[in-house]
Each structure stands twice: as structure tokens, then as C-alpha cells.
């Protein structure tokens, strides 16, 4: 594993923790997503950044790292990133909530396993 690839994994964890902090400060995932001025845009940008890091890992052929993740999960994250980038107003917040509640904790655990190898 290259230093650059590990740095991308650290950045994914950092972005997940930023989203966790936003949710905690808002009191709930729903509350955070209801704030269309600050919290929702911040969450969506962090999700986009997470997807971009996975894409960079894929482009750099960091298969040793990517093998720790389910291909469908990574594709789903990138699909959400594309949706955010191309249809910002039409983003399905129920999907974003599901990702925050279920997907991000899984990604965070997997990232920590990669780092601790």
C-alpha cells in the first residue's frame, strides 16, 4: 500500500467524521438534512469527496485497498456522487439518510481495518 493510497483512506475517514459531527450538532440525521443552507450542502459535499477518493483509489489501481470494500458499495457511493453533481435539487434525501445511517459506519470500519493492516 502506497502512502498516497493510505492518505486517501485517512481522508475518507475524516470526511465521514465531519458528517458525524454535523449530524451530532444538528441532533439527528433528519435535522441535519433539513438544514438546506448549511448542513445539507456540507453533507453532500463530504459524500462527494468520499466518492472521489474511492475513484482515485480505483484509478491508481490500489486493488490491495479496494479489495477490503464491497464493489457494490463503492459503485453506489459513486452513483450518489454523480447524482449530487448532476441533479443537486433532485437528490433523494431518504437515500442520503440511509447512506449516513448504514453505509458510512460500514465504510469507516473497513477504512480502519485497511489502515491497521
C-alpha positions, 0 to 999 in steps of 0.5 A: 500500500502506497502512502498516497493510497493510505492518505486517501483512506485517512481522508475518507475517514475524516470526511465521514467524521465531519458528517458525524459531527454535523449530524451530532450538532444538528441532533439527528440525521433528519435535522441535519438534512433539513438544514438546506443552507448549511448542513445539507450542502456540507453533507453532500459535499463530504459524500462527494469527496468520499466518492472521489477518493474511492475513484482515485483509489480505483484509478491508481489501481490500489486493488490491495485497498479496494479489495477490503470494500464491497464493489457494490458499495463503492459503485453506489457511493459513486452513483450518489456522487454523480447524482449530487453533481448532476441533479443537486435539487433532485437528490433523494434525501431518504437515500442520503439518510440511509447512506449516513445511517448504514453505509458510512459506519460500514465504510469507516470500519473497513477504512480502519481495518485497511489502515491497521493492516 
